[in-house]
Amino acid sequence: MAESKKWLLLTTAPDQLTAEIWTDILVQEGIPAMVNPEDTISFSHWRMTFMGVSGSSCRVMIADGYQQRAQEILDSLQPEPGETAEE
């Protein structure tokens, strides 16, 4: 039987689409990552369940032991202060 991974919170994305993009980048870099499934559908009785992409914030989870490398990758995606997309 395969050993189960311990999942840790890396960061919270502003929406599901951003979380999916960040997760995909991390996986391409060899880091086990996923969007917290509880953030993509509603389990609570007071929120309506829907199909589609959530506009609510979503937690990006990674396997234990990858925190430093995963954070470095996400940090590299952020523009430097004063840097714009046109540069």
BELJOPE-V943521 format. One record per residue. N is the residue number from 0. PHI is phi in radians with two decimals (* if undefined). OMEGA is omega in whole degrees, 0 to 359 (none if undefined). D_FIRST is the distance of its C-alpha to the first C-alpha in Angstrom with 2 decimals. Layout:
N | PHI | OMEGA | D_FIRST
N | PHI | OMEGA | D_FIRST
//
This chain:
0 | * | 181 | 0.00
1 | -1.25 | 179 | 3.80
2 | -1.30 | 180 | 6.48
3 | -1.37 | 180 | 8.99
4 | -1.55 | 171 | 12.44
5 | -1.61 | 182 | 15.61
6 | -1.68 | 181 | 18.20
7 | -2.15 | 176 | 21.84
8 | -1.27 | 174 | 25.11
9 | -1.64 | 182 | 26.82
10 | -2.85 | 176 | 29.82
11 | -2.03 | 179 | 31.29
12 | -1.51 | 182 | 32.72
13 | -1.20 | 180 | 35.94
14 | -2.77 | 184 | 34.54
15 | -1.15 | 181 | 31.56
16 | -1.04 | 178 | 32.91
17 | -1.09 | 179 | 33.20
18 | -1.06 | 179 | 29.71
19 | -1.15 | 178 | 28.32
20 | -1.12 | 180 | 30.41
21 | -1.05 | 180 | 29.36
22 | -1.09 | 180 | 25.64
23 | -1.08 | 178 | 26.15
24 | -1.07 | 180 | 28.05
25 | -1.08 | 180 | 25.38
26 | -1.10 | 177 | 22.64
27 | -1.08 | 178 | 25.17
28 | -1.54 | 176 | 25.53
29 | 1.54 | 181 | 21.85
30 | -1.80 | 176 | 21.16
31 | -1.10 | 184 | 18.32
32 | -2.54 | 177 | 20.61
33 | -2.76 | 171 | 21.23
34 | -1.47 | 180 | 24.06
35 | -1.00 | 184 | 23.45
36 | -1.03 | 179 | 23.14
37 | -1.16 | 182 | 25.48
38 | -1.54 | 184 | 28.18
39 | -1.73 | 174 | 28.28
40 | -2.39 | 183 | 28.88
41 | -1.66 | 176 | 30.67
42 | -1.80 | 186 | 29.15
43 | -1.54 | 183 | 32.33
44 | -1.25 | 184 | 35.17
45 | -1.63 | 178 | 37.84
46 | -1.97 | 180 | 36.52
47 | -1.38 | 175 | 36.63
48 | -1.38 | 180 | 33.50
49 | -2.45 | 175 | 34.28
50 | -1.84 | 182 | 32.92
51 | 2.34 | 183 | 33.58
52 | -1.62 | 181 | 33.36
53 | -1.37 | 175 | 33.79
54 | -1.54 | 179 | 36.76
55 | -1.47 | 179 | 35.49
56 | -1.08 | 181 | 33.82
57 | -2.33 | 180 | 30.06
58 | -1.50 | 175 | 27.75
59 | -1.68 | 183 | 25.91
60 | -1.89 | 176 | 22.60
61 | -2.30 | 177 | 20.90
62 | -1.23 | 179 | 17.90
63 | -0.97 | 178 | 19.00
64 | 1.77 | 183 | 20.75
65 | -2.00 | 187 | 22.46
66 | -0.99 | 185 | 25.32
67 | -1.10 | 181 | 28.19
68 | -1.12 | 180 | 27.56
69 | -1.09 | 179 | 26.89
70 | -1.14 | 177 | 30.09
71 | -1.06 | 180 | 32.04
72 | -1.13 | 179 | 31.09
73 | -1.12 | 178 | 32.16
74 | -1.07 | 181 | 35.27
75 | -1.22 | 179 | 36.22
76 | -1.43 | 182 | 36.38
77 | -1.48 | 178 | 39.07
78 | -1.16 | 175 | 42.68
79 | -1.17 | 178 | 44.64
80 | -0.96 | 180 | 47.32
81 | 1.53 | 181 | 50.32
82 | -1.49 | 178 | 48.46
83 | -2.08 | 181 | 48.81
84 | -1.15 | 181 | 47.16
85 | -1.31 | 184 | 50.42
86 | -1.22 | none | 50.51
//
